[in-house]
Structure formats: C-alpha cells, structure tokens
C-alpha cells in the first residue's frame, strides 16, 4: 500500500519534462531569477501595468523592474533583451509590460520588435503588419531615417515603439549586419532604456546574433509549458 503510490510518484517525476515552477529553474541554473509573474486575466488585455494603480500585476512588474535595475551596471543607458525558448511563453507580454513599468519611472523608453519573423508587438500596440519598421532600416540604412519609423505607444507618453516592419526573406542576414549595431547606438543616444523583443532562441539563431548589442538578457520560462 505504501510502495505503490511511492512508485507511481517516482515514475511521474521521471517522465516530467516541463518546468513546473521556480524550484525547477533554480535546480537547472545558477543565473539570477528576477521574479515570478502570475497568469493575467485575458480580459485585462496585453498591457496590465497602469499608472497610479496598485493591482497584483502592476506590483509584480514593479518588483521585476527593481530586481532588473540592481542587475544593470550603473545609470548609463541600457539595452535589455527579452527572449524565451518557444513561442507562447509570454516573452512579448513580459517585454511590453516591463517597458511600460520603466516608462512610469519618468525615463524615455523604446521597445523594438526584433522578432521579425513573427512580430508580436503589432498586436499589443495595435500596429498594422504593413507598417514600416526596423527591417526597412536594416535593409537600407543609408536611405532610411530610423526615427521616422518610431511611433508613440499610445500607452504612456514616455514609451515609444519601433515595430519589426514587413517580414523580410532574409531575417538572419539582416540582424547580422553592422546596421543593427548602428540602429541600437542611435536609440541609446535618444532613450534611457531600449527593450528588445526578440525571437525564441530555441527555434532560430536571430537572437544569438542580436545579443551582441544587449547589456542584459531576460530569459522567460512559463510553468507547465517550457
């Protein structure tokens, strides 16, 4: 009677291959864990951080922001890369709300859609997929004004959005070009924080190439999914 349930639990643990919570992440890696974000109510929409509000989600992202700022080295302008393993882990959701939370500090923030194969920021900020974005600059930096592609977020006055733009036939080659380094340099000059929403690193190599421009990388895991 005792042995049977113990054997069943042991076998279930052997067959478990998804991250179930923070303890699994702590066991698998020694990198700092910035926080745990609960599931949001779908009725709240993709932006759950709001000014002058003390909801659970707003406080969660304040905690995440505070821990992130401890990681960043000094007050210089910083580039924050956000990625995950697969599609659907909440990478764009976290990047967008973190950007809003940073903007609430009174800092100038821009979020860049560098998941150019499947732009997720367009849905969050209600941007048409036909709008020009950073891919136009990367394809022709000499003939394109980068800041003409930047748009106000419509969420907060301190937050701007640089969408991905039209999906190119050669996304990996585009992000490998020196034009990306120049684009990030220009954004650093104008903004206090540059948040990069990138592709899932477990599927394509784009994010590994983009990482050369970032000061810190946030890796998103989703419980019972990753």
N, C-alpha and C positions, 0 to 999 in steps of 0.2 A: 504493500500500500504506500509506503514511503518512497520506495525505489522507482516506481513507475512515473509519478509526476516529476521527480528529480531528473529522470532520463529524458522525459519529454521536453522539459525546460532547457536542458543542456543541448539537445538536438536543435531546438528552435533558435537558440543563440548561435549555434554553428552555422545555421542556414541564413541568419540575418546579415544582409549586406548593405543595408541603408543606415545612414546616420539617424539615430533616434533622439539625440539631444546633445546638450553641451558637453556631457561627460565623454561621449564618443569622440568629439573633436579634441578635447583635452588629452585623450589617450593616444590619438593618432598624430598629434603635432605639438611642438613646443612654442609656436608663434603666439603672440598676444591675441586674446579674444576680446573684442571691443564691446560686445553686448549681445543680448537676445532680443529679437523683435517678434512680438506675437502676431498671429494672423489678424489681418484687418477685416472689418465688415465690408463686404462688396458694395454695400450701399453708400459707403463713405467716399468712393471714387479712388483714383490712384494717388491723389495728394491728401495725406492725412495730417500733415503738420500745418498748423494755422497760428497766426499771430494772436497774442492775448488769449490763449486757450491752454488749459491745464488737463487735457484729456490724457488717457493712458498712452496713446500712440505719440502724442507730442512730447510727453515726458520721456518716453523710450528713446526718441531720436535726440533729445537734449542730452541724455546720458551717453548715447553713442557719439555725439559730437564732442562732448567733453573728453571722453577717452581718446578720441582721434586727435584732438588738439594736443594732448600730452605726448602722443607719438611723434608729431611733427616737430622738427628741429628748429625752434626759433620763430620769430614773427615774419620771416620772409614770405613772399608769395609762393603758394604751394599748388602742386598738381596732384590730384587724388584719382587714382584709377580704381574702378569697381568692376569686378568680374565674378564668374561662377564656373561651375563645371558644365552644366547643361542648361538648355532653355527651360524656363518655368520655375526657377529657384528664387525669383524675387529680386534679381540684380537691378533691373531698371527702376523698380519700385523703391528700392533702398537708395539708389543713386539720386533719384529725383527728390525724395523727401529729405535726404541729407543735405542736398544743395539748398533747399528751402530753409532748413534749420540754420545753415551757415549764413544765409542772407538775412535772417532775423537778428543776427549779431550786428547788423549795420555794415557788413562787408559786401563788396561787389563780387558777385559770383556768376560764373557762366558754366552751364552744363553742356557738354559736347557729345553728340551722338556718333560714337565711333564703332558702334555695332552696325556697320554699313551694309552688311548682308541682309539684316532683318531689323530695320530701325524701330526701336520700341518707344523712343521719346515722342514720336509723332502722335501716338495715341494719348500719351499722358498730357501733352500740352496742346492737343488738337491742331496739329500741323499737317497740312496735306503732303502726301508722299511725292507729289510732283514739285514741291518747293525745292529751290536750290539749297545746297548745304556744303559741308566741308569737302565732299568729294569733288565738287566743282573747283575748289581752290587747289586741292592736291593734284588734280589733272592738269591745271594750267595756272600755276601761282603767279607767273609774270603778268597775266592779263586779268587777274581777279583780285578785287578788294575783299579781304577776308571779313572785315567788319560790316560790309554790305549784306553778308549772309546771316548775321546775328539778328535775332528778333527778341523783343520783350516776352517774358514768360507768361504774362497775364496773371501770375500768382502773387508776385511780390516785385516791387519797383527795383530792388537790388539784384534780382535774378534775371539773367538773360539765357537764351537757348541758341545754340548753334547746331541745327539738325544735321543728320547724315547726308541728306540730299538724295538724288537719284542713285539707285543701286548700280554700281559700275560692273563691267565684265571682269575686272582685274583687281579686286579689293586688296589682296595681299600685297601686290606690287605697289599699289598706291600708298599704303601706310608704311612701306619700307623706304619710300623716297625721302630725301632731305627736306622736302616741302612740309612734312608733318612737324619736324623739329622747328622750322621757321614759324609755322602756324602757332604752335604752343608758346614759342618765345613772344610772339605778338600778344597773345592772350594773357601771358604772365604780366606784361607791361601795363595792361589796362585793368586787370581784375586781381582781387586779393586771393581768390580760390578758383581753380579750374577743375571741374569734376568731369572725368571721362567715363561715359557709359560704354563699355566695350563688349565684344563678342564673348560667348562662353569659351573658356580656354581649353576645355576638354574636347572641343569639336573642330576648331580651326586654329591656325597659327597666328592670326592677326594680332591677338592681344599680346603675345610674346614679343612681337615687333614694337607695338605701341608702348610697352612697359619701359622702354629706354627713356621716355620723356617724363615719367612719373616720379614723384618724391615718395609716395607711399601707395601700396596696393591693398584694397579690401577684397577679401575672398568670401563670397556669400555661400552658405550652406543652408539647405531647407530640411527641416526634420521630416523623417519618413519619406523623403523624396530623393535627396542626394545619395 
